[in-house]
Amino acid sequence: MNSYDTLAIPDADNLLFGNAPTPVTTPHGLVIGGGTVYPELNFTLPTMALSEATYDEVKRHYRQIAEEAVKRAAALEIPGLVLEFETLPPMTENPAWGEELSRILLDTLEEARATKGVQSALRVTPNDIREMERPPRLRSGRHWDAMLETFERCAAAGADMLSIESVGGKEVHDEALTMCNLSHAVFALCVMGARDMTFLWQHIVATAKRHAVVPAGDTACGFGNTAMVLAEQGMIPRVFAAVIRAVSAVRSLAAYACGAVGPGKDCGYENVILKAITGAPMAMEGKTASCAHFSPVGNIAAAACDLWSNESVQNIRLLAGMAPTCFLETLAYDCRLFNAALDDGPEAAKQLRGWLVKSDALCDPQAYILAPEQAVRIAQSIVQAPSYYAAGRDAGLCAVALLREGMAQHELHIEDREQPWLDRMQQELETLPDDEDVFVNQCLGELDHTRFIAAEYDLA
């Protein structure tokens, strides 16, 4: 187990796109975080049934996506390309499908390397199907077994990187969000989630080591992004979602403590905080994720990215071509801009980063806490804490303090109706007990035990 008590990037001035203190080299030789930003294309099927009867059509879709992506990558002279294959639930339930589809993508990338000179890598992200059983069984059963087998088969097939959007703690966190119960959110993220990720990532890292592939990273997408979308819809305060994002970094850090090395998965907007802590390269998504969800962080998310991604886009036809190919072109042009700034030297790159940050940070509290200076402050609060639970509490308090400072310095506008939430959240966090066992017992006494199995989190 790795532990983090200092920051890999303590100076926010050095938290920059394209550069990570510990770059990752994939099995096919693509160096991520070594001075160049690459596009990472994320794609999915059009709306269709997924069954034995349609499986041949499914294979045709994935082959088409990969072939058109590498053709466009070659035409645009992209220096490197990452494809992310996120399995859909039936593909994880049937690991042979996940493996075969991975091979289709890998064969296409290999041919492009040989014939077109396109450097590339494949990230495989098996869907976490453990939540398909209610309450979820997280450590045993057919869903657990199928998920592990999918990791094993895809790694053996030659996937360069392994990731997941894990769901441990979500069965409590969803209700905590709708009720704006911050203490229960901390419990779900930093007690339940951190424990589940520790168990899960020990298995993922072991699988990656057996096959000499990269254990990349996890994401709190189902937590922080759910909060962001609810805030965007006006269902919860934006300041509450901002604090959830800071706390979610603690949960995602557990993967790196177990041996994940990056690049962190694109939908984890908390990745900027994790980059400051671990020094690992990170994938990010922003404006190019609008095909899947709206957000207030379209530009600032790119400030420290090493891969620039788009979130899942369906393989449907647009005027120019198929949607994944169109989104790859957008990503490629963004990456050209990042890399042109890097080529002109550190000051040019920092100028571009400054514009990316300034264009978003003043407009929304969720963007404000992702600015490099704020991200480093939150990262520092996390590494100074003695446990995941304490780190979650301290990260939340740090985020509240940062939002107050932003308002006081006239750097951030927070609507009048949301400002009382700062006092409410601070009071709730400050009254949390120092002793984690006391906190756990308190929450277990308040929660609905029909929603989760305490023993799956070593909480029996």
Secondary structure, DSSP 8 states (H G I E B T S, - for coil): ----SS-S--SGGG--TTEEEEEEE-TT--EEEES--EEEEEEE--S---SGGGHHHHHHHHHHHHHHHHHHHHHTT-S-EEEEEE--HHHHHSHHHHHHHHHHHHHHHHHHHHHT---EEEEEE---GGGGSSS---SSSHHHHHHHHHHHHHHHHT-SEEE----TTHHHHHHHHHTT-HHHHHIIIIIIIHHHHHHHHHHHHHHHHHHT-EEEE---IIIIIHHHHHHHTTSS-HHHHHHHHHHHHHHHHHHHHTT--S-B-TT-TTHHHHHHHH---BEEESGGGTTT---S-TTGGGTT-SEEE---EE--B-SSSBHHHHHHHHHHHHHHHHHHHHHT-HHHHHHHHHHHHHHHHTT-HHHHTTSHHHHHHHHHHHHTSSSHHHHHHHHHHHHHHHHHHHHHTTS----TTTTHHHHHHHHHHHTS-S-HHHHHHHHHHHS-TTS--GGGGT--
